[in-house]
Amino acid sequence: MLLFLRGARPEHELVCICTRPSHVHRSFGVRAVPIGLQRIGSPRRGAGLGLVVRICGEMRNLKRAFLICRTLNFLIFPGTGILDDFGERPFGVPMALLGWSLAAWLAGAKISFVSVGAGPIHNSLSRILMKRAMRLADYRSYRDVSSKKFIKSIGLKADDDPIFPDLVFDLPAPPSKHQPFKEMVVGIGIMNYRGWRNDPIKGDGIYRTYIDKIAAFTAWILERGYSVRLLTGDLHDQTAVRDMLASLASMRENHSPDSIVTEPISSLHDLMREIAMTDFVVASRFHNIVCSLKLGRPAISIGYSSKNDDLMKDVGLGEYCQSIEALDVETLKSQFLSLEAKNEFLRASLSTMNRVYQNRLNIQKAILLSGFPGGQQSGAARAESSPVRVPHLRLVKFEPGLDETPTRLDS
């Protein structure tokens, strides 16, 4: 989204609402403000005083958000599976979504949810908060059919909302010195998965079973003469990497450490550079899969929700999916052998799909620009453009998560 807006409207000022504003400012050269004033967490049951403190804190957050949104013309929520409650409680991302959407609506800023993923939302309060945030939007689009169906299932009128590909498909591909078919490399995505609720105690059994199965598959891959690059998608995944390597060591006493590469990954760009060094990918995290397909790498998804399956079916890889909690290693081996046999055909197919996705995203960019001052209005756009109310037009990118101490950034 930042690349698109900077290229299409370089005269506009961008502001990022995020969890690590100083990091975002350093990394992207954009003004950044924190999502909230305090760490977002749910009060304990029965803690009456804690609830009062929480409510007061959220009111302060809303006031501060409103003062910021008064200087904005647009609030954009770009991509990600922001509309689910995986590992989230109501007073985390769901409350932040509603708070900033309400502040923007009260301030008269246009609100857009762009190529977002939605569902499932198991917690009833989280569902209410997210649903109300979506109702305030002037433009909504989803990255797959299931997301749109889910939004309709919770009572939102979404018949006219379009479906466009995940925004990752609009990122520039990194250069790669890797020569396909010379030294075959498999990227294996490791995830610190402990169930949908991310419960460190109840989910420990799920986690241990998953780690051992991934280790067994990795051992099989190494026995076939492949090299392995381990892929992550979150800082917490480093724990899973260490545990998987320990499990693998107990299975294969004589494996060469040079056959497994683990490079630090702290961004999507790092992830894509690692995937560019592979021939195949087997992974769980959604954006491990998205980046693999973006780079034309045949992949197997070991997913924890339907979003992985939807994307894989859309690109013709529906037969290469498994559920993370019902993972069968022998089936995984068979799927990999099939993927290996169809490698060249699948690469050509993914190349075609990437061109289709790029064209679709170009259409969405035209729709978004039609709502900005200086753009031509399009009948496909749901929101009408609003007059510029401040000397410099400001746009917003929102990044969900937990807050850090705000850092003063000069405009």
N, C-alpha and C positions, 0 to 999 in steps of 0.2 A: 504493500500500500504506500509506503514512503517513497519507493522508487517511482511508482506510477504518478503520485501527486507532484513530486519534485520535477519530473519530466514534463508533465502536462500543464502544471500551474506553478512555475518556478517563482512567480511574484507573490504567492500566498505564503503566509506564515504557518508553520506546523507546530503543534504542541502534542506531546505524548503523555497520556495519563497512564502511569505504570507503577510497578512495585519497586523498581530500582532506578530512580530517576537519574542519579549521578552516573550510573553505568550506561544507561541509555543515551545520556547526553554525550558521554565520551565516545561511545561506539558509533552513534549515528549522527552526531552533530546537530541534534534537534533539541529545542527547549522541552524540558520534561518536568512534570509535577507528580507527586505521590497520589495514589488512589485515595488513601484515607489518612487520618491523623494517628491511628493506633492499629495494633495488630488485630485482625478480624478473627474472632472466634466466638463460639456459641456459649452463652452463660450456662452454668450448671443448673440442673433441675432443683427447684426449691430455693435457689439463691435469689431471694427477692431483691436484696440490695444490689446484687450483681446485675440483675435485669434492669433496674433503674439506671445504673451506671452505663450499661450497654445502650439503652434508649437515648440517654443524654449524649453519649458519644456519637451515635448515629445522627442525631440532630445537628451536632456540630459539623459532622462530615457533610451533611446535606447543605448546610449554610455555606460552607467553604466551597463545595462543588458549584453551588448556584452563583457565587461571586466570580468563579472562574468561567462558568458557562455564559455569563453576561457578556464576556469578551469574545465569544465564539459564534461562528455562523453555522458550523456543522460539527456533529459528534459522530464519528465513524467507528463501528465495532468490526474490525476486519478479520474474517475467517476464524479458524480454530473451532474445536467442539465446545464452544463457550456455553451452550445451552444444555448442559447435562450436569449431573451432580456426582460425577466420578470422584471419589475421595473428598468431596466438598460437603460442608454443612450450610444451613440457610444463611447464617450471618457472615459467610465468606463471599465468594463470587456472586451468588444470587442477590444478596443485599447490595453489593457494590454496583451490579448491573442496574437495579431499580433506582438506586440513589442518584447515579450519574444521569440516567435517562430522565428521571423526574426533574432534576436540576436543569438539564438542557431544554426540556419541554417548557418549564416555567420561564426560562430565559428567552424562549423563542428561537432556539437553534434547531436546525433540521437534524434528525436522527436516522442513521442508516446502519442496518445489520447486513454485512456484505459477505456472501458465500459462507455462511456459518453452518456448523453442525448442530443438530438438536436431538436430545433424548438419548437414553431415557432419563427422566427425573423422578426418582423413587420417593423422595421426601416431599410430603404434601405442601409444607410451607415454602420450600425451595421452588416448587412448581408454581405456586401463587406469585411469588416475587418475580420470577423470570417471565411468567405470562404477562404480568402487568407492565414490565419493562418493554416487552415486544409490542404491546398495544400502543405504546407511545411513539413507535417508529413511523417515519414517513416513507422509508424504503426498507424492504426485507428481501433477501435472497438466500437460498440454501444450497449447500454443496452436493446434496443427493436427494433422491426421492423419499427415502425413509425419514429424513429430517423434516421435510415438508409435511409428510403424513403425520408425524408425531405432533407437530405444531397444531395441525387441524384437530387431532384427537384430544387435545387439552382445551379445545373450545375457541381457538383463534380463527378468524376468517382469513384464510391464506390461499384461496383459489387463484387469485391474480398474482401471487408472489412467484417470481421466476426461480429457476434452478440453474446455477452456474457452477463450473468446476472449482475445486479448492484453489485458493490463491497461490499456493506453492508452485502450481504449474506455470505461473507467470514469472517465477524467479529465473535469473540467468543461470545457465548450467556452468559449473566450474570446469576448467580444462583438466584433462587427465593424460598422464604419460603411460597409463596402464595399457598394455597390448592384449586385447581379448584373445583367448585360446592359447596364449603362450604359457603363462603360469596361472592355472585356474585358481580363482580366489572366491570364497563364499563369505558374504557378510552375514553375520548372525546377530540379530538384535536381542539384547538382554534387557529385561525389565524387572524392576523391583515391584512385582505384582503380588498383592496380598488380598485379593478379592475386590469387588466393586466399592466396598466401604473403606478399603485401605486400612483395615483393622490390623495393627501389628501383632495382636495376640491371637484372635480368632482366625486371621488369615495366614498364620505361620505355616500351617499344614499345607495349604494351597501353594504357598511360596516354595517350600522345600520340595514338594512333588514336581513343580514346574522346573525348578533349577536342576534337579537330577535328570529329568527327561531331556532338557536342553543339552546337558553335559553328555548324555548318552548319544544324542544325535551328533554333537560336535565330534565325539570320539570316532563315530562312523565316517564322518566327512573327512577327518584326518587320515583314517585308514585307507580311504580312496585316493589319497595323494593330493588333496586340495590343501591350500593354505586358507587360513581363517582370519578375518578382521572383525573384531567385536564392535558392535554399534550400540550406542545408548541414546536416550532422548531426554534425560533428566539427571541432575547431579546425584540423586538418590540411587540411580541405577549402578553406580560404582560398587555399592554393596553387593548387588546381584552379580556383577562381573567377578568380584573376588570369590564369592561363594561358588559360582559356576566353575571357575578355574580350580578351586580346591576339590570339588566333586569330580572334575575331569582327571585331576592328578591321581585320585584314588582308583580310577578305572584304567588309566594308561600310565604305567610307571616309566615307560621309555619314550614318551612323546617328546619331540623336539620343541623347546620353547620358541624357536625361530619361526615355527609354522603358525603361531598365533600372534596377531598384532593387536594391541590395545592402545589407541591414541586418544588423548583427551578431546572430548566433544562438548563444546559449550554453546553452540548455536546451530541453526539450520544450515548455515554455510559450512561449518565444520563437518556436520553430518553428511552433506552432499559431497564434500571433498573425499571423505572416507568411502562413500558408496561408489564414487567414480573410480575407485581402485579395485572394485569387485566385478565379478561376472554374474553372480546370482545373489539374492538376498532372501533370508528367512528371518522374519521379525514379528514383533507383537505390537509395538507402539504404532499408532496410526501414521504419524509423520515419518517414521522409518519406511513405511510402505509407500506413502505418497512420494517421498524423495526418490525412492528406488524406481518407481514408475515414471516419474519426471525424467530421470536419467536413462530410461529405456532398459532397466535391468529387470529381467524376469524374476518374480518374487513369489514366496509362499507366505501367507498371512496366518499367524497364530493369534487371533484377535480376542478381545475381551468385550466387544459390543458389535452390533450389526454394521457400524460404519465401515469397518474393514471389509466385510463381505460385500457391501454395496459397491464400494469402489472397485474391488477386484472383479466383480461381475461386469461392471460397466466397461472395463478394459479387456474383457475376454479371459480373465483368469479365475473365474468363479470356482473351478474344480480344485484350485490350490489354496483352500482355506480350511482352517480348523479352529475350534474353540480352545482358548488357553486352559480352561479348567477341565476340558475333556480331551486333552492332547494325547494322541496315540503315536508313539515313536515309529512303529512299523509302517503305519499309514504315511507318516511324514517322509520316511525313506522312499516309499513308492512314489509319492508326489514329487520328490526331488529328482528321481530318475526320469520321470516323465518330463519335468521341466528341462532337464539336461538334454533329453532327446529332441525337444522342440525348440531349442534355444534360438536358432537363427530365425525361424518363423515368428516366434514370440517377440523378438527384438524388432522385426519389421512391423509387426502389428502395433507395438507400443509407440513406435515412431509415428505411425499414422494417427493414433489416438492423441498424441501430444500436439499434433498440428490442429486437430479438431478442437481440443481444449483451449489452445491458444486463441483460435478464432472466436470461440464462445466468450472467453474472458475479454477480448477486445470489444465485443458488443456491450458487455457490462460496463466497461470503462467509459464507453460513449454515453451510456445511460447516466452514469454518475456525473460525468462532466456537464451534461445538459442541465443539471440542477445548480451548477456553480455560476456565479457571475462571469460573463464572458463566453459562456457556452450556449449552444442552441438547444432550445427546449425539445424534448422528445416525448412522443405519446407513450412510449414504454416506461418512462419514469413516473413514479407514483407521487413524488413530491415536487411541488413548484419551487422555483428558486426564490430566495428571499433577498431583500435589498441589503447592501453592505452597511452595517451600522457603526463600524469602527474604521480608523484609518488603514489598518492592515487586516486583511481577511485572515482568519485563523481557522485551522482545521485540527481535528483531534484524532490521534490513534490511541486505542485503549488496549492495555495489556493486563489480563487478570492475574491475581495472585495475592501474596502477602506484602505488606508495606515495609519500607525501611525508613529511617529517619530522613526527613526532607533535606535536600541540599539546595542552598540558594543559587539560582542560575540567573545571570543577567541576560536580559533580552538582547 
